[in-house]
Amino acid sequence: MDPRHKAGGTVEDDRVTDPSPTTDVFTPEQRSAVMRRVKGRDTKPELIVRQALTRLGARYRLHRKDLPGAPDVVMPGRKLAIFVHGCFWHGHDCARGARVPKANRDYWLGKVGRNRERDARHLAALTALGWRVETIWECELKDGAGLEARLRTLLEALPVGGRQESAVGRPR
């Protein structure tokens, strides 16, 4: 008998499959390595938003730690904070965000719920400080023209303090 066989298991592509139900296709070490690669900043959705803002001539700061939630993009002169959220991780109501993994369901429901609560606290704290707060969802990035139109509208809106700025970031 092949030493790679477990009792009742089979060998497929040098992986041992166990007949008992498992919740993960990776070993704990492999899963840990996969999760370590999940980034919290400079994600592809965030880069798409930043590139669009740059094309529109906006100037911005990244991840201001002195603000609640360290928004992904901050425009201090406009008092505008932008969060770029992944639909799954922040529980958006789109198809991807509404999906709950079958494995470890209670854990994921709790995790996403806590993320949503934290997002709401950060929104309230920033608003109380006089900031305009926008959330751009990952699913909204599929429509590039729509994203640019939305960002253009944000850039042209009056800041909370009332000082009008042009789209290139200089006071009028």
C-alpha positions as CSV (number, residue, x, y, z in Angstrom):
1,M,0.0,0.0,0.0
2,D,1.2,3.5,-0.9
3,P,2.4,5.3,2.3
4,R,0.6,8.4,1.2
5,H,-2.7,6.7,1.6
6,K,-4.7,7.3,4.7
7,A,-7.2,4.8,5.9
8,G,-9.9,5.0,3.3
9,G,-8.4,8.0,1.5
10,T,-7.2,8.3,-2.0
11,V,-4.2,10.0,-3.7
12,E,-5.0,12.7,-6.3
13,D,-2.1,14.7,-7.8
14,D,0.1,13.9,-4.8
15,R,-2.5,15.2,-2.4
16,V,-4.1,12.9,0.0
17,T,-7.9,13.2,0.1
18,D,-9.5,12.2,3.4
19,P,-13.1,10.8,3.2
20,S,-14.0,12.7,6.4
21,P,-15.6,16.1,5.7
22,T,-13.1,19.0,5.7
23,T,-13.8,22.6,5.5
24,D,-10.6,23.8,3.8
25,V,-8.6,22.6,0.8
26,F,-5.4,24.0,2.4
27,T,-3.4,22.9,5.3
28,P,-3.4,25.4,8.2
29,E,0.1,26.5,7.2
30,Q,-1.0,27.1,3.6
31,R,-4.1,28.9,4.6
32,S,-2.0,31.1,6.9
33,A,0.3,32.0,3.9
34,V,-2.7,32.8,1.7
35,M,-4.3,35.0,4.3
36,R,-1.0,36.8,5.0
37,R,-1.0,37.9,1.3
38,V,-4.4,39.7,1.7
39,K,-3.5,43.3,1.7
40,G,-5.1,46.1,3.7
41,R,-3.6,49.0,1.6
42,D,-2.5,49.6,-2.0
43,T,-5.1,47.1,-3.1
44,K,-6.1,46.9,-6.8
45,P,-9.5,48.6,-6.2
46,E,-7.7,51.4,-4.3
47,L,-5.1,51.9,-7.0
48,I,-7.9,52.1,-9.6
49,V,-9.6,54.9,-7.6
50,R,-6.3,56.7,-7.1
51,Q,-5.4,56.5,-10.8
52,A,-8.9,58.0,-11.7
53,L,-8.3,60.8,-9.2
54,T,-4.9,61.6,-10.7
55,R,-6.4,61.7,-14.2
56,L,-8.9,64.2,-12.9
57,G,-6.0,66.3,-11.6
58,A,-6.8,65.8,-7.9
59,R,-4.1,65.8,-5.2
60,Y,-4.5,63.7,-2.2
61,R,-2.9,62.0,0.8
62,L,-3.0,58.3,1.7
63,H,-4.1,56.6,4.9
64,R,-4.0,59.5,7.3
65,K,-3.6,57.8,10.6
66,D,-4.6,60.9,12.5
67,L,-8.2,60.5,11.2
68,P,-10.7,57.9,12.4
69,G,-10.4,54.8,10.2
70,A,-7.3,56.0,8.3
71,P,-9.3,56.7,5.1
72,D,-7.7,55.3,1.9
73,V,-7.7,58.7,0.2
74,V,-7.9,62.0,1.9
75,M,-8.2,65.5,0.5
76,P,-7.7,67.9,3.4
77,G,-8.5,71.1,1.5
78,R,-11.8,69.7,0.4
79,K,-12.4,67.9,3.8
80,L,-13.1,64.8,1.8
81,A,-12.3,61.3,3.0
82,I,-12.7,58.3,0.7
83,F,-12.8,54.7,1.7
84,V,-12.4,52.0,-0.9
85,H,-14.1,48.9,0.4
86,G,-14.0,45.3,-0.8
87,C,-17.6,44.1,-1.1
88,F,-17.0,40.8,0.7
89,W,-14.9,42.1,3.6
90,H,-17.3,45.0,4.4
91,G,-20.6,43.3,3.7
92,H,-21.9,45.3,0.7
93,D,-25.4,44.4,-0.5
94,C,-24.2,43.3,-4.0
95,A,-23.9,39.6,-5.0
96,R,-20.3,39.3,-3.9
97,G,-20.8,41.1,-0.6
98,A,-23.9,39.2,0.3
99,R,-22.2,35.8,-0.1
100,V,-21.3,34.1,3.1
101,P,-18.9,31.2,3.0
102,K,-20.4,27.8,3.9
103,A,-17.4,26.9,5.9
104,N,-17.1,28.5,9.3
105,R,-20.2,30.5,8.6
106,D,-20.6,31.9,12.2
107,Y,-17.0,33.2,12.2
108,W,-17.5,35.1,8.8
109,L,-20.9,36.5,9.8
110,G,-19.3,37.9,13.0
111,K,-16.2,39.2,11.2
112,V,-18.1,41.0,8.5
113,G,-20.6,42.3,11.1
114,R,-17.8,43.7,13.2
115,N,-16.2,45.3,10.1
116,R,-19.6,47.0,9.3
117,E,-19.9,48.3,12.9
118,R,-16.4,49.7,12.8
119,D,-17.0,51.3,9.4
120,A,-20.2,53.0,10.8
121,R,-18.2,54.3,13.8
122,H,-15.5,55.7,11.6
123,L,-18.1,57.4,9.3
124,A,-19.8,59.0,12.4
125,A,-16.5,60.2,13.9
126,L,-15.3,61.7,10.6
127,T,-18.7,63.4,10.0
128,A,-18.6,64.8,13.5
129,L,-15.2,66.3,12.7
130,G,-16.7,68.1,9.7
131,W,-15.4,65.7,6.9
132,R,-17.4,64.6,3.9
133,V,-17.1,60.8,3.7
134,E,-17.5,58.7,0.6
135,T,-17.4,54.9,0.3
136,I,-16.5,53.5,-3.1
137,W,-17.3,49.8,-3.4
138,E,-15.2,47.3,-5.3
139,C,-18.2,46.3,-7.5
140,E,-18.6,50.0,-8.6
141,L,-15.2,50.0,-10.2
142,K,-16.4,47.9,-13.1
143,D,-17.9,51.0,-14.7
144,G,-14.9,53.2,-15.3
145,A,-16.9,56.1,-16.8
146,G,-19.3,56.0,-13.9
147,L,-16.5,56.1,-11.4
148,E,-14.9,59.1,-13.1
149,A,-18.2,60.9,-13.2
150,R,-18.8,60.2,-9.5
151,L,-15.3,61.4,-8.6
152,R,-15.6,64.5,-10.7
153,T,-18.9,65.4,-8.9
154,L,-17.1,64.9,-5.5
155,L,-14.3,67.1,-6.6
156,E,-16.6,69.9,-7.8
157,A,-18.8,69.9,-4.6
158,L,-18.3,72.5,-2.0
159,P,-16.2,71.4,0.9
160,V,-17.9,71.4,4.3
161,G,-16.2,74.6,5.3
162,G,-17.7,76.4,2.2
163,R,-14.4,77.3,0.5
164,Q,-14.8,76.4,-3.2
165,E,-11.8,74.7,-4.9
166,S,-11.3,73.8,-8.5
167,A,-10.8,70.3,-9.7
168,V,-7.1,70.6,-9.7
169,G,-7.0,71.4,-5.9
170,R,-6.3,75.2,-5.9
171,P,-8.6,77.6,-4.1
172,R,-10.6,79.9,-6.4
